[in-house]
Amino acid sequence: MAIFAIIPQPNANSAKLAGAVEAQFKDYNYPIDGGHGWLVAAKKTTKDVCDVLGVTDGSNGAALVFEVASYFGRANPNVWSWIKLHWETGGAS
């Protein structure tokens, strides 16, 4: 199972990205900073995530997608709880 950080980039279709994240990863996404990015838990590769979100072909905008290998920082405790839960239990297929 992997956790991905998705950071939207300016693009004519970027308004569609939030809907794609919600549709493809309904129970496995955590919005960061009011929709300025997301954490997504999935049993996929970074390319798979880009493909299902419509980032690869640009149909749902542009984004940077990173697989998270480790984490540290200062944030709302809910973020850390979400990461811990999904890191240990899995994500969307």
N, C-alpha and C positions, 0 to 999 in steps of 0.2 A: 504494500500500500504506500502511496506517495501523497505528499501534500505539495500543491503548486501555488505560487504567488502569481497573480495575474494583474498586470499593470497596463491599463488602457493607454493608447496613444492617439493623438489627434488624427482623425480620418473622417471622411464624409459619412461612413456607415457606423461610426462608433456608438451612436445612440442605441443601436440594436444589440450591442454586446451584453448589457445588463440582462436583457430578456433571454439571451442565449445561455448565459451562466445559470439563471434561474431555471430554465427549461431543462438543461442538460444535467445539472447538478443540484436539483431541487433541495434535497436534504443534506447535501454535502458541500455547501458553500458558506462562507462567512464574509460579509461585506466589510471592507476596510475604509474608513474615513468617508462614510456616506456614499458609497458606490464609486469611489475613486480607485478602486481595486478590490480584489477578492482573494481569499484563501479558498482553495478547492481541494477536496480529498478524493482521490480516484486511483483505480488500479489501471493506470494508463501511462504512456510516455508523454513527454512534453509535446511531441508532434501529434499524438492522438488527441490531446486536449485542444490544441490549436485547430485540428481538423473538425472536431465535433462542435467547437464554438464558432466556426466560420471565420477564424483568423487567418488560416492558411491561404484561403482564396480571397480574403478581404470582404466577403459578403456581410459580415457583422462587424467590420471595423478592423483596427490594428491593435495589437497588444504585445507586450513582452510577457513571456511565460517562463517561469523558472521553477525547477523542481527544488524543493527545500531539503537540504541535507542535514542542517542543524539550525537551531534558533536560540536567540538570546535578545534581551532588550527590556524596555519598560513600556508596558501597555496595560490596557484594561484587563483585569483578571479573567474576564470572559474569553478573551482571545487565547490566553494560555490554556484554559480549560478546554476550549474547542480543539486546539491543536493536539493536546494530550489525548483526548478522547478519540479523535480520528486517526492519529498516528498509531494508536494501539488497536483499534477495532476495525479499521479498513475504510474504504470509500466506495464511490460509485464504480460500477463495472464498465 
